């Protein structure tokens, strides 16, 4: 936790615009290698897939199909959380405000509140912890009802997310969930990058949301292929043919944001293998990128301290591949 807090402080000083454009016209060798390797992995996966990786120290990013609208599954709970914290910041309620469980809130696809008696009440803080920590669908529906679908979609549009939409709450019993909950790797990376820089809503909200994401109890995807002592603030999502994970990886000297989405999988095992491989390669090459920065005399987190990023920063100059 201490290391993550220190990293949050230095990430907050970062600005993309201060990196010289001449230096950003091509990818550093470690990221060029990563870009090549993950595309090879993607080409071999017999399913639709998309991803984006953003190096927080330099602003370089790679990805493919990053702007593709994909079934969000439980990664949609990150936008729900963000909208709850926006309502908190606006003074609509506080973390101790209690929400009453209604019969229509219940979904048995994931979590434990679905078995609670109708009429039970829970604090907003507890619902947030259960929504992210154990991916509780009933807690999610209670929070969606609290803030409203319109507020969630409007908030995401205001934050510059083009493909993140909820047209219903979480209902796992049918095919419709694939169409009702949508997002893209680029949208998730954009949201998490603002959070990592402590610029999502405000500094306190960003810190609180990162801490909640660190409490995710499902760590069999992105964190499984990197050292155990590396903190990962992330949210997974799965359906019977869909596997996603998006998060902030607080690697020493090389923190990054990554979102990987897959759907139409013949088996979830294939999706896990793919995400594990991409996560492992990303961690390896982010460490190599840190060495590249050192070799070229570039200090991490030192690109224009004190300059605040726009709400919708343009990462395209550092990108490669498809959007």
N, C-alpha and C positions, 0 to 999 in steps of 0.2 A: 504493500500500500504506500509506503514512504517513497519507493522508487517511482511509482506511478504518479504520485503527487508532484514530485520534482519534474518529471517529464511533462506533466500538464502545464507547469509554470513556463517551461522553456518553449513548448509548442505554441503557447499563447502569443509569443513574440514573433512568430513566423509570418512572413508575407510573401506571396508568390511573385508579386510584381517587381520585386527588387532583384530577381535573378536576371542577369544580362541576357537579352534575347539572342545574342550571337552564341552564347554558351548553351542555349536550349534547343538549337536546331536539330540535334541528333541525340539519341539516347546514350547514356553511359554504357560501357560494355556489359556490366552486370545485368542491367535492365534489358538490354538488347538480347542477352542470352535467355533471360527469364521470359521475355515476350515470345521468343522462338520456341522455347520448351513447352510453355503452357498451350500454345496453339497446336503443337503436335499432339499433346494429350487430349485436347478438345476434339481434334479431328478423329481420334480413335474412339471417342465415347459415342455409343449408338443412341444418343438422346440429344435433345435441344439443350444447349448450355450457353452461359454468358458470364462474364466476370469483369471486374475492374479492380486495379490495385493502385493506390496513391501513396507515394513516399512523402510523409509529412515533413521531412527535413529539407527537401528540395523542391517539391511540387511536381516532380516527374510522375507520370502515371502511364500505365499500360492497360490494355484490355481488348476485348472483342465482343461484339454484340452488346456492348455495355448499356445502350439505350433501349434494348429490347424489353417490351412489356412481358413479364413472366408471372406465373402464379406465385403470389407472395408467401402463401402458407403463413406460418407464425412470424415471419420477419415483419409482417404488417403491424406487429405489436410495438415496434419501435416508433412509427408515426403516431400510433395511439398514445404512447407514453409522452411523446413530444407535445402533443396537443393538450394533454392533461397538465403538463408543466406550464404551458402557455396560459391556460386558464388559472392556474395557481398564481402566476405572475400578475395576472389581471385582477386578482382579488376575488374571483368568483366563488372560491371555497379554499379551505386549507387542507393540509395532509391528514388532519384528524377528522375531517368531515366524514360522516358515516353514510354509506349507501346501502339501501335495502335490497336484498335478493328477491327478484321476481321469478316466477315460473318460466317466463319467456327468456330469461337470461341464460338458462341452463343449456350447456352443450357438453356431451360426454366424451368428446374426442380426446381431451387432454386436461389434466388437472384434478382437483379434489372438491372444489366448491359445488360441483354439480350434484353432489350427494348431501349437501347441507339443506336444512329445512327452509322452505320459502318463508320470507319474513326475517331471516337472519340479517344482521347488519355488520358491515366491515368498513374499516377506515380506508381512505384513499391510499394511504401509504402501504397498507397491507395488500390491497388489491394490486398495486403496482409491483410489489415484490413477487406476488404469486403469478402475475401475468408474465413477467420476464423470467423469474427464477425457475418455476416449474411449468411455464407455458400454459397456465390455466385459462382455458377458453371462456369459462363462466365469468371469471374475474375480468377478462377482456371485454365481454359483452356488457358487464355492469359499468365499466369505464366508458365504453362507446356510448351507452345510453346517457351517462352523466354529462358528457361534453357534446354529443351529437355527431352524426355522420357528416353533416354539412360543415361543421367546424373543423373536423379532421381534414377533409378534402380541401377546404379553403386555406387552412394553415399550410398544407403541403404545397399548394399552388403559390402562396406568398413566399415560401422558402425556395422556390425555383424547381420543385420536383415535378417533372412533366408526366411521369408514368405511374405515379402512386395514387391509387383510387380505392375507396371502399364503397360499394353499392349495397352492402348489407352487413350485418354483424357476422360473427363466426358461427357457421353452421357446417359441421363436418360430415353430415350424413348423405350428402349428394354431390353430384358433379359441379353444381353451381358455384361452389367455393372457389373453383379454379378461375372463374370469371368475376366473382364479386370482390376478391382481394387481389390486387395487382400492384406490382412495383417493378423496378429494374435495378441492376447492379449500380448504375451510375447514380440513381436517386439515393440508394442506401449509402453509398460512399460519400456523396455530397452531404447528407444529413450527419453521418458519423464524423466526417472531417470537421464540420462546424462544431460538433460536440467536443471533439478532441482539442480544438483550439479555444474552448471555453467561450464560444461566440454564438451558441445556440440558445436563444431567448435571453439568457444572462449567465454570468459566471457561476452563480450558485446553482442554477438549474442544470447547467452542463455538468458540473461536478457531481450532482446528485444522480443524474441519469447514467453517467459513466459508472458510478458505484453500483447502481442497480444492475447494469449490464454485466458487471464483474461477478455478480451473484448468480449468474446463469448456472444451473446445475447440470445442464446437458452439454458436456464437453468432449463429445466423441467425434467432432468434425474438425474445425480449424485448430483447436488447441492440441489435438491428439498427435500431431506430427511435428511439434516444436517442443523445445525444452520445457519441463514442468514449471520451472521458476519464472517463466515469462508470463506476465499478466495479460489476459485477453478479455476485453469487454465486448461481448458479442451476443447475437440472437440467432438461433437456428429456426428452421421451418421445414416441415415435412408433410407430405400427403402420400398416398399409396404409390405414386410414381414420381414424386417431386422431393428434392432435397436441396436445402439452401443454408448458407451461413454467411453472416456479415458481421464484421467487428473491427475494433481498434486493437492492434497488437503492439504492446509497449515493449518492443525489443530494445535492449541497450544500444544507444547510439544510432538507432535506426527504426523508430516507430513508424508504422504504416497502417493504412486502412484498406481492408479487402472485403469484397463481396463476391460470392460464387453462387450461381443459381443453375439448377438443372431441373428438367421436367421431361416427361415421356420416357422415364427410365424403365428398361426391362426388369430391373431389380434395384432395390435401394442399396444393395451391396456394391453395385457398380458406381453409384453416386458417391458412396462413402470413399471408395478407393480413389476416385477422381479428385474429390475435395482434399483428401489426405495428401495426394501427390502434389497438387497445386500449392497447398499450404506449406509443405516441406520445401519445395523449390523456392517459394517466395521468401521464406525466412532465410534460406541459404544465400540468396542473391541480394537480399536487403543487407545482410552482413557484409557481403562483398562490396555493395554500394557505399557503405560506411568507410571501408578501406579505400575505395576510389576517391571519396571526398577528402580523406586525410592526405592521400598521395598528391592531390591537386590543390592542396592548401585551402580547401573550402570548409569553413566551420559549420557544423550543423546548427540549425535554429538561429542563424545570425543574418538572415536576409531581411534587413529593414525592421529592427525591433521598434515596437510602438506604433506601427502602421497597421490599422485594422483592415481586415479583408472585407470586401463587399459581401452582402448577404448571398449573392449568387455569383461567386467567382468563376471566371472563365478558365477552365483547365485545358482547353483544347490545344493551346500552344505547346503543351508538354505531352500531348497524347500521341499514341500511335495506334494504328488499326481502326477498326470500325467503331461507331457509336451505336 
